[in-house]
Amino acid sequence: MYDLLLSPMKIGSMTVKNRTVMTAAEFSLGQTNGKPTERLMDYYEERAKGGVGMIIPGICRVNDMGGASTFTQLAMSHDYHIEPMREFAERIHRHGAKLCIQLHHPGRQGMASAINSLPLVIPVADRFPGVMEQVFKCTPLLLGMEEKGICFSVQAPSKVELAKHGATRMHAMSGKEIRDLISDFIEAAVRCQKAGVDCVELHAGHGYIIQQFLSPHTNRRTDEYGGSFENRMRFITEIIQGIRARCGRDYPLTVRLTADEMYARIGREGVGYDLETGKQIAKRLEELTVDAINVTSACYDAYNYWLEPTSFEPGWRKYLAREIRKTVSIPIIAANVIRTPEQAEEQLEEGDQDFVASARAFICDPHWVEKAASGRSDEIRRCIGCLNCIRSFMTNAGVGKPGECALNMSVAREKEYFNMPRDGEGRKILVIGAGPAGLTAAQTLAMRGFDVSVYEKEEKPGGQVLTAAACHLKDKLYWCIEDLMTNARKAGAKVFLGTELSAEEIAEADPWAVVVATGGEPLRPRSIEGLDGENVYTAPQIIHREIVLHGKRVVVAGSGMTGLETAEILCETGNSVTIIEMADEIAPGTWFQLVDDEMERLGRTDTRFETGTKLVSADPEGVIVETVRTGERRRIAADCLVLSLGVKPAGNLARQLDLLSVRRIYRVGDAVKSGTIADACHTAFDTVMAIR
């Protein structure tokens, strides 16, 4: 089984033991000076233990003056990085995996607050470890200054429009800056070779500086580095030629290449370059003796087309790799939203690519490959595309914390997790509720050696995830429940579905502890008149199709993801929808990619948005709303009102248990506070790990 997936293959002079590659995904695990931390090495070594063939850590800067994307990424910008990198490589090699370092410079997508400052911060931070804590406290101030353009400008091939998510000031690089940066890439590759790194990769994707030189959209230079295709290729050409001159032809070199900038996908036809140019670039890279091409797509302006949310189907962009593979004869690596070994094997058999790559699959389950190889594919924890990894990284990097996975509690604490104390001693714990919080709690407690029984009143587990997964294109969210059920049971937890225990029955069972994971229920604020009307529904009623409206004028109160997804379902049956939101923006506090993804579809429907608008009351003819800023009230005529105002804890089981003198009651997930799948899993894990 998985004969191709588990077979070895060469990249240049290097033999990779199987066809799996963990692609780079920055998680802010390094030191300010660019050296790997123990935690970073633990993180990647666990993936090597788990069977990944080649590991490409997060972006590695080649220049401290203007090349930083975070304060805690890897670097190979100085000779003092060689020995720490050697230690890192040796730890990966212990498990038969190869280490490939991705050399990177962000260009116009850089971190303006680090421009010219990192060389000053590094020696101070090395001498006084606490200084970075003070720097991170200044993050809000620095970001505020950047938004106002009070910052140094980042390097770019040309001064063009700002990146959608990047610095607010840039300047066109001088000839000297270009030559210096080419030298930086070359010297970083030389250091990697000296450190025993197996391979280096040039990041020419996702809108970073090499791709900026390749694209006619971001490269509008009129000198030898811009204009024609030949001139736009010159920057990467001189880097490759320099690496070959210094490291030799036999040192493996790959390029992560955006094959299509995907501007057409976001309605900007003719901007940047498309797949035909991508194929032309790939062919030239082969001529330049590159050993493999790691095919990717898009840039920051088209974010969802390289870092996809849940709605994108696994393998949706495999056509890019297929077309590049037809163009060149060197191996093709590609991350095509790979989620299962079956999918990976199929794409290898179809000839779409030579190596299957993913960051998120191996973030979510570091032992993905080993489980596949040992016949335990059912135990693989599948990535659900919730984007908590990128959201948490972007949020945490500015305060010196690592990113996290919604479902994998071991991320950035591998040693602690995989050496979890077995101190449960068979003590009986009841978990009430089989949503993500309850199942995470059950698996963790069973791993610790407790006698765990889970009781779920519904015939199907999942809680709020059942509602989320019933939304358009979101069915993959339910994978997390399927996988949690499998792994909780494998760990030893007993799960009873369609079984509701009363507080009295729980007390009579006399458990050592009880974990209340009873979830939440839709909020119907008593302060708003008319919400008990016959024309008032809740979002779950619409999402689960318990209520199907046709040709109605509908007001949806609340523009969070549930409200937006509810509106999409309503539009499918011919309703005219108005979404009202108290905040000044749609889906406040929601990760922008999720909003962009949903709004792209809603933009094609009959949906209106009214922000800064508060629901006051409802009646059979519509709703009364109030403009938040002015207090002005008015009527919106409507046939129906759908409430998407959030979730409150369901029931009062914890209170009842307390009155019955049940000891050690722990509430987790929506039973405490409404949140995401990530919130549910992480709060449950942290809560039950603290049980002693």
C-alpha positions in Angstrom: 0.0 0.0 0.0 1.2 3.5 -0.9 4.1 2.0 -2.9 4.9 5.2 -4.7 4.4 7.5 -1.7 6.9 5.4 0.4 9.5 4.8 -2.4 12.8 6.7 -2.5 13.6 9.3 -5.2 16.5 11.5 -6.0 16.7 15.3 -6.2 20.0 15.9 -7.9 22.6 14.0 -6.1 20.4 13.6 -3.0 18.2 10.5 -2.3 15.1 11.2 -0.3 13.8 8.1 1.4 10.2 8.7 0.4 8.1 11.1 -1.6 7.0 13.4 1.3 8.2 16.9 1.8 7.3 19.2 4.6 7.2 22.6 3.0 8.2 25.8 4.8 5.7 27.4 7.2 7.0 30.0 9.6 6.0 29.5 13.2 8.2 32.0 15.0 10.3 29.4 16.8 13.8 30.8 16.4 16.0 33.2 18.3 16.3 36.9 17.5 19.8 36.2 16.2 18.5 33.7 13.8 19.8 30.6 15.5 17.5 27.6 16.1 16.1 27.2 19.6 15.7 23.9 21.3 12.0 24.2 20.8 12.4 24.7 17.0 14.6 21.7 16.7 12.2 19.6 18.8 9.4 20.6 16.5 11.1 19.6 13.3 12.8 16.6 14.7 9.3 15.2 15.7 8.3 15.4 12.0 11.5 13.6 11.1 10.7 10.9 13.6 7.3 10.7 12.1 8.7 9.7 8.7 8.8 12.8 6.6 11.3 12.4 3.8 12.6 16.0 3.5 11.9 18.9 5.9 12.0 22.5 4.8 11.7 24.7 7.9 10.1 28.1 7.9 11.6 31.0 6.0 15.3 31.6 6.6 16.6 35.2 6.1 19.7 35.9 4.2 20.0 39.6 5.3 19.5 41.2 8.7 19.2 44.8 7.5 16.1 44.4 5.4 15.3 40.8 5.1 13.4 40.0 8.2 9.8 38.8 8.3 9.7 38.1 12.0 12.1 38.8 14.9 12.3 35.0 15.6 12.9 33.3 12.2 15.9 31.3 11.2 18.8 33.0 9.5 22.0 32.1 7.6 23.2 35.7 7.3 26.4 35.2 9.3 29.1 32.6 9.8 28.0 32.3 13.5 24.9 30.5 12.1 26.8 27.6 10.7 27.5 25.5 13.9 23.9 25.9 15.3 22.6 24.9 11.9 24.9 21.9 11.9 23.4 20.7 15.2 19.9 21.1 13.7 20.8 19.2 10.6 22.3 16.3 12.7 19.1 16.0 14.7 17.1 15.7 11.5 19.5 13.2 10.0 19.2 10.9 13.0 15.9 9.8 11.6 16.9 9.4 8.0 15.3 12.6 6.8 16.9 15.3 4.7 17.0 19.0 5.7 16.5 21.7 3.1 16.8 25.3 4.1 14.6 27.9 2.3 16.5 31.1 1.6 14.1 34.0 1.7 13.7 37.8 1.5 10.3 39.4 1.8 10.8 42.5 -0.4 7.7 44.7 -0.4 6.0 42.2 2.0 8.7 42.8 4.7 8.5 43.9 8.3 9.1 47.6 8.2 9.9 47.8 12.0 12.9 45.5 11.5 14.5 47.5 8.7 17.9 48.6 9.8 17.1 47.8 13.4 17.7 44.0 13.7 21.5 44.3 13.6 21.2 46.7 16.6 18.6 44.5 18.5 20.5 41.2 18.1 23.6 41.9 20.2 21.5 43.5 22.9 19.0 40.6 22.9 21.9 38.1 23.1 23.4 39.9 26.1 20.1 40.7 27.9 17.5 38.0 27.1 14.7 40.1 28.7 15.0 42.9 26.2 12.9 41.2 23.6 10.0 41.1 26.0 10.1 44.9 26.1 10.4 45.0 22.3 7.3 42.8 21.9 5.4 45.1 24.3 6.0 47.9 21.8 4.5 45.9 18.9 1.1 47.7 18.9 3.0 51.1 18.8 5.3 49.9 16.0 2.4 48.5 14.0 0.5 51.8 14.4 3.5 53.7 13.2 3.9 51.4 10.2 0.2 51.9 9.3 0.8 55.7 9.2 4.0 55.3 7.1 6.3 56.3 10.0 8.9 53.7 9.3 11.8 52.8 7.1 11.0 51.7 3.6 11.4 48.1 2.6 13.3 46.9 -0.5 11.4 46.1 -3.7 12.3 45.8 -7.4 10.1 48.8 -8.1 8.0 51.2 -6.1 4.5 49.9 -6.9 1.2 49.5 -5.2 1.4 48.2 -1.6 1.0 44.5 -0.9 -2.3 43.7 0.5 -0.6 42.5 3.7 2.8 44.1 4.0 4.8 47.2 4.7 3.3 50.6 4.1 6.5 52.1 2.5 8.9 50.7 -0.1 11.6 51.9 -2.4 13.0 50.7 -5.7 16.3 49.0 -5.0 19.5 50.5 -6.3 21.9 48.6 -8.5 24.2 48.2 -5.5 21.3 46.9 -3.3 20.5 44.3 -5.9 24.1 43.1 -6.2 24.5 43.0 -2.4 21.3 41.0 -2.0 22.4 38.5 -4.7 25.6 38.1 -2.8 23.6 37.5 0.5 21.7 34.7 -1.1 24.8 33.1 -2.4 26.7 33.4 0.9 23.7 32.0 2.8 23.8 28.9 0.5 27.5 28.5 1.1 27.0 28.5 4.9 24.2 25.9 4.6 26.5 23.6 2.7 29.2 24.1 5.3 26.7 23.3 8.0 25.8 19.9 6.5 22.4 21.0 5.2 21.4 18.6 2.5 19.7 21.1 0.1 18.8 24.8 -0.3 15.7 26.2 -1.8 15.1 29.7 -3.2 11.7 31.1 -2.3 10.4 32.5 -5.6 6.8 32.3 -4.6 4.0 34.0 -2.6 5.0 37.5 -3.7 8.4 37.5 -2.0 11.3 39.4 -3.5 12.5 36.8 -6.1 8.9 36.5 -7.4 8.7 40.3 -7.3 11.5 40.4 -9.8 9.9 37.7 -12.0 6.5 39.5 -12.1 5.8 42.3 -14.6 3.3 43.6 -12.0 5.9 44.3 -9.3 9.0 44.7 -11.5 8.7 47.8 -13.6 12.4 48.5 -13.8 14.0 49.9 -16.9 17.5 48.7 -16.3 19.0 45.2 -16.9 16.9 43.7 -14.1 13.5 44.7 -15.5 11.3 44.9 -18.6 11.8 41.8 -20.8 11.4 38.2 -19.6 15.2 37.8 -19.8 15.8 40.9 -17.6 13.2 39.8 -15.1 14.9 36.5 -14.8 18.3 38.1 -14.3 18.0 38.4 -10.5 17.4 34.7 -9.8 19.7 33.7 -12.6 22.7 35.4 -11.0 21.8 33.9 -7.6 21.7 30.4 -9.1 24.9 30.9 -11.0 26.6 32.2 -7.9 25.5 29.3 -5.8 26.7 26.8 -8.5 30.0 28.6 -8.7 30.6 28.5 -4.9 28.8 25.2 -3.9 29.3 23.1 -7.0 27.0 21.4 -9.5 26.3 18.5 -7.1 24.9 20.5 -4.2 21.1 20.1 -4.4 19.2 23.3 -5.2 15.5 23.7 -5.6 13.2 26.7 -6.3 9.8 27.2 -4.8 8.0 28.8 -7.7 4.7 30.5 -8.0 3.5 29.0 -11.3 0.5 31.4 -11.6 0.1 34.6 -9.7 -3.7 34.0 -9.7 -4.7 37.6 -10.2 -7.4 36.5 -12.6 -8.9 34.5 -9.8 -9.5 37.7 -7.8 -10.9 39.6 -10.8 -7.7 41.3 -12.0 -7.2 39.6 -15.4 -4.0 40.6 -17.1 -2.1 41.6 -13.9 1.1 39.8 -13.1 1.9 36.5 -14.9 -0.2 33.4 -15.5 0.6 29.7 -15.9 2.1 30.0 -19.4 4.8 32.4 -18.1 5.2 30.1 -15.1 6.0 27.3 -17.5 8.5 29.5 -19.3 10.2 30.4 -15.9 10.3 26.7 -15.0 12.0 25.7 -18.2 14.6 28.4 -17.8 15.2 27.2 -14.2 15.9 23.7 -15.5 18.4 25.2 -18.0 20.1 26.9 -15.1 20.6 23.5 -13.5 18.0 23.7 -10.7 17.5 20.2 -9.4 13.7 20.4 -8.6 10.9 22.8 -8.7 8.5 23.1 -5.7 5.3 24.3 -7.4 3.1 26.8 -5.6 0.8 29.6 -6.6 -0.4 33.2 -6.0 1.0 35.9 -3.7 -0.2 38.0 -0.8 -2.7 39.9 -3.0 -4.4 36.6 -3.8 -3.8 35.0 -0.4 -6.5 32.3 -0.5 -5.0 30.8 -3.6 -1.8 29.6 -1.9 -3.0 29.2 1.7 -6.4 27.8 1.2 -9.3 27.9 3.7 -11.6 24.9 4.2 -13.8 25.6 1.2 -11.0 24.6 -1.3 -11.0 21.0 -2.3 -7.9 18.8 -1.8 -5.9 18.7 -5.0 -7.8 21.6 -6.6 -4.5 23.1 -8.0 -2.8 19.9 -9.0 -3.1 21.0 -12.7 -0.4 23.6 -12.0 2.1 20.9 -11.1 1.0 18.7 -13.9 1.6 21.4 -16.5 5.0 22.3 -15.0 5.9 18.6 -15.0 5.1 18.4 -18.7 7.4 21.3 -19.3 10.6 20.1 -17.5 12.3 16.8 -16.8 13.5 17.5 -13.3 11.4 16.4 -10.2 8.3 18.3 -9.3 7.4 18.9 -5.6 3.9 20.3 -5.1 1.6 21.1 -2.2 -1.8 20.5 -3.6 -3.8 20.6 -0.3 -2.7 17.0 0.4 -4.7 15.6 3.3 -4.6 11.8 3.1 -2.1 9.1 2.0 -4.7 7.9 -0.5 -4.9 11.3 -2.1 -1.1 11.5 -2.2 -0.7 8.1 -3.8 -3.3 8.9 -6.4 -1.7 12.1 -7.4 1.7 10.4 -7.7 0.1 7.6 -9.8 -1.6 10.2 -12.1 1.8 11.8 -12.7 0.8 15.2 -11.4 4.0 15.4 -9.3 7.0 13.4 -8.1 6.9 14.5 -4.4 3.8 15.3 -2.3 4.3 18.3 -0.1 2.5 20.0 2.7 3.1 22.1 5.7 -0.3 21.9 7.3 -0.7 18.2 7.0 2.5 17.6 9.0 1.8 20.5 11.4 -1.5 18.8 12.2 0.0 15.3 12.5 3.8 15.0 12.8 3.5 11.2 12.4 1.4 11.3 9.3 3.9 9.3 7.2 4.7 6.7 9.9 1.0 6.1 10.4 0.5 5.6 6.7 3.5 3.3 6.5 2.4 1.1 9.5 -1.2 0.6 8.3 -2.7 3.2 10.7 -4.0 5.7 8.3 -7.3 5.9 10.2 -5.3 7.5 13.1 -4.1 10.4 11.0 -5.2 13.7 12.3 -6.3 15.5 9.1 -5.9 19.3 8.6 -9.3 20.9 8.3 -8.1 24.1 6.7 -9.3 26.3 9.5 -6.3 28.6 9.1 -5.7 28.8 12.8 -2.0 28.1 12.1 -1.5 31.2 10.0 -3.8 33.3 12.2 -2.0 32.3 15.4 1.4 32.8 13.8 0.5 36.3 12.6 -0.9 37.2 16.0 1.7 35.6 18.1 4.9 36.5 16.2 4.6 40.1 17.3 4.6 39.2 21.0 7.3 36.5 20.8 5.0 33.4 20.9 4.9 30.6 18.4 2.0 29.7 16.1 -0.3 26.8 17.0 -2.5 24.2 15.3 -6.2 24.0 16.2 -6.1 20.2 16.5 -2.5 19.3 17.4 -1.8 20.1 21.0 1.9 19.1 20.7 3.0 22.0 18.5 5.9 23.9 20.0 5.8 21.6 23.1 6.7 18.3 21.6 8.9 17.1 24.5 6.3 17.8 27.1 3.5 16.3 25.0 5.2 13.1 23.9 6.5 12.6 27.4 3.1 13.3 29.0 2.9 11.9 32.6 0.9 8.7 33.0 -0.4 9.7 36.4 -4.2 8.9 36.0 -3.8 5.7 37.9 -7.2 4.4 36.6 -9.2 7.1 38.3 -12.7 7.4 36.8 -13.5 10.6 34.9 -16.8 11.3 33.1 -16.8 13.7 30.1 -20.2 15.0 29.3 -20.4 16.0 25.6 -18.6 14.8 22.5 -17.8 18.0 20.7 -14.2 19.0 20.0 -13.6 20.1 23.6 -15.0 17.0 25.1 -13.2 14.6 22.8 -9.9 16.5 23.2 -10.3 16.3 27.0 -11.1 12.6 26.7 -8.2 11.7 24.5 -5.7 13.6 26.7 -7.0 12.2 30.0 -6.9 8.6 28.5 -3.4 9.2 27.4 -2.6 10.2 31.0 -4.0 6.9 32.3 -7.4 7.9 33.6 -10.5 5.7 33.1 -12.5 7.9 30.8 -16.1 7.6 29.7 -17.7 10.1 27.3 -21.5 10.6 27.2 -23.1 12.4 24.3 -26.9 12.9 24.3 -27.1 13.1 20.5 -26.7 10.1 18.2 -23.9 11.9 16.3 -20.9 13.5 18.0 -19.7 17.0 17.2 -21.7 19.7 19.0 -21.3 23.1 17.3 -19.0 21.5 14.6 -22.1 19.8 13.2 -23.6 23.2 12.4 -20.3 24.6 11.0 -19.8 21.5 8.8 -23.3 21.8 7.4 -22.5 25.2 5.8 -21.6 25.4 2.1 -18.2 23.8 1.3 -17.4 23.3 5.0 -18.1 19.6 5.3 -14.3 18.9 5.9 -14.6 20.6 9.3 -16.2 17.4 10.5 -13.0 15.5 9.9 -11.8 16.8 13.2 -14.6 15.0 15.0 -14.1 11.8 13.2 -10.4 11.9 13.9 -10.9 12.9 17.6 -13.3 10.0 18.0 -10.9 7.5 16.5 -7.9 8.7 18.6 -9.8 9.1 21.8 -11.0 5.5 21.6 -7.5 4.3 20.6 -6.2 6.1 23.7 -8.6 4.1 25.8 -11.6 6.4 26.2 -15.1 4.8 26.0 -17.6 6.9 24.1 -21.4 6.4 24.5 -23.6 8.2 21.9 -27.3 8.8 22.3 -26.9 8.7 26.0 -27.8 11.6 28.3 -26.9 11.4 32.0 -28.7 13.6 34.5 -26.8 15.4 37.2 -28.2 12.8 39.7 -27.0 9.9 37.6 -23.5 11.4 37.4 -23.4 12.0 41.1 -24.5 8.4 41.7 -21.7 7.1 39.5 -19.3 8.8 41.9 -16.5 9.7 39.4 -13.2 11.1 40.6 -13.9 14.1 38.3 -16.4 15.4 35.8 -15.5 17.4 32.6 -18.6 19.4 31.5 -18.4 19.8 27.7 -22.1 20.4 27.0 -21.4 23.1 24.4 -23.5 26.1 23.6 -26.9 27.2 22.2 -27.9 30.2 20.1 -28.3 33.5 22.0 -31.7 35.1 22.0 -31.2 38.3 24.0 -34.2 39.0 26.3 -33.5 42.8 26.0 -34.6 42.8 22.3 -38.4 42.7 21.9 -40.1 40.4 19.5 -37.6 37.6 19.3 -40.2 35.0 20.2 -42.2 35.8 17.1 -43.1 33.1 14.6 -41.0 34.7 11.9 -37.8 34.7 14.0 -35.4 31.8 13.5 -31.9 30.9 14.6 -28.9 30.4 12.3 -28.7 26.7 13.1 -32.3 26.2 12.0 -31.4 27.6 8.6 -28.0 25.9 8.3 -29.4 22.4 9.1 -32.3 23.1 6.7 -34.9 22.6 9.5 -36.4 25.8 8.2 -36.2 26.4 4.4 -37.3 29.9 3.2 -38.1 30.7 -0.4 -38.4 34.1 -2.0 -38.5 36.0 1.3 -37.0 39.3 2.5 -34.7 38.2 5.3 -32.7 40.1 7.9 -29.8 38.3 9.4 -28.6 39.8 12.7 -24.9 39.3 13.1 -22.2 39.1 10.5 -19.8 36.6 12.1 -18.9 33.6 10.0 -22.1 31.9 11.0 -24.1 34.9 9.9 -22.4 35.1 6.6 -22.7 31.3 5.9 -26.4 31.5 6.9 -26.9 34.3 4.4 -25.3 32.2 1.6 -27.7 29.3 2.3 -30.6 31.7 2.3 -29.6 33.1 -1.0 -29.5 29.6 -2.6 -33.3 29.4 -2.2 -34.0 32.8 -3.7 -34.3 35.0 -0.6 -33.2 38.6 -0.5 -30.9 39.1 2.5 -29.8 42.1 4.6 -27.1 41.5 7.1 -26.9 43.9 10.0 -23.9 44.3 12.2 -23.3 46.5 15.2 -19.5 46.8 14.5 -18.2 49.1 11.8 -16.8 46.1 9.8 -18.1 42.8 8.6 -17.2 39.8 10.8 -15.2 41.7 13.4 -12.3 39.8 14.8 -12.5 37.0 12.2 -9.4 36.1 10.3 -9.4 38.0 7.0 -9.0 35.0 4.8 -12.2 33.4 6.0 -14.1 36.6 5.5 -12.6 37.1 2.0 -13.5 33.5 1.1 -17.1 33.9 2.1 -17.5 37.4 0.8 -16.3 36.3 -2.7 -19.3 34.0 -2.9 -21.8 36.3 -1.2 -20.7 39.1 -3.6 -22.5 37.1 -6.3 -25.8 37.0 -4.4 -28.6 39.4 -3.5 -27.1 40.3 -0.1 -26.9 43.8 1.4 -24.7 44.8 4.4 -25.5 47.4 7.0 -22.7 47.9 9.5 -22.8 50.1 12.6 -26.4 49.0 12.9 -28.0 47.6 16.1 -31.1 45.4 16.3 -33.7 47.0 18.5 -36.8 44.9 18.0 -38.7 42.6 15.7 -42.3 42.2 14.6 -44.2 40.5 11.7 -43.5 43.4 9.3 -39.7 43.5 9.9 -37.2 44.9 12.3 -36.4 48.2 14.0 -32.7 49.0 13.9 -30.6 51.8 15.4 -27.5 53.5 13.8 -24.9 53.1 16.5 -23.1 56.4 15.9 -26.2 58.7 15.8 -28.9 56.7 17.7 -31.3 57.2 14.8 -33.9 54.5 14.5 -35.6 53.2 11.4 -37.5 50.2 10.0 -36.2 47.5 7.7 -39.1 45.8 6.0 -38.7 42.0 6.2 -40.6 38.8 6.2 -38.3 36.9 8.5 -35.4 37.6 11.0 -32.6 35.1 11.5 -30.5 35.5 14.7 -26.8 34.9 14.5 -25.8 36.8 17.6 -23.5 34.2 19.1 -23.7 31.3 21.5 -24.1 31.0 25.2 -23.3 28.0 27.4 -26.0 25.3 27.2 -27.8 24.2 30.3 -26.6 24.4 33.9 -25.1 21.0 34.5 -22.1 22.2 36.3 -24.2 24.2 38.7 -26.5 21.1 39.3 -23.4 19.0 40.0 -22.0 21.5 42.4 -25.3 21.5 44.3 -25.1 17.7 44.5 -21.5 18.0 46.0 -19.8 16.4 43.1 -16.1 16.9 43.4 -13.7 18.3 40.8 -16.0 19.8 38.1 -14.2 21.2 35.1 -16.0 23.1 32.3 -14.4 23.3 28.8 -15.2 24.6 25.4 -18.5 26.4 24.7 -19.7 25.3 28.1 -17.4 28.1 29.4 -17.3 30.6 26.5 -18.2 30.5 22.8 -15.2 30.2 20.5 -13.6 28.4 17.6 -12.7 24.8 17.2 -9.1 25.9 18.2 -10.4 27.6 21.3 -12.4 24.5 22.3 -9.5 22.1 21.8 -6.8 24.2 23.4 -8.8 25.3 26.5 -9.9 21.7 27.0 -6.3 20.4 26.7 -4.9 23.0 29.1 -7.7 22.4 31.6 -7.3 18.7 31.8 -3.5 18.8 31.8 -3.8 20.9 34.9 -5.9 18.2 36.7 -3.8 16.5 39.4 
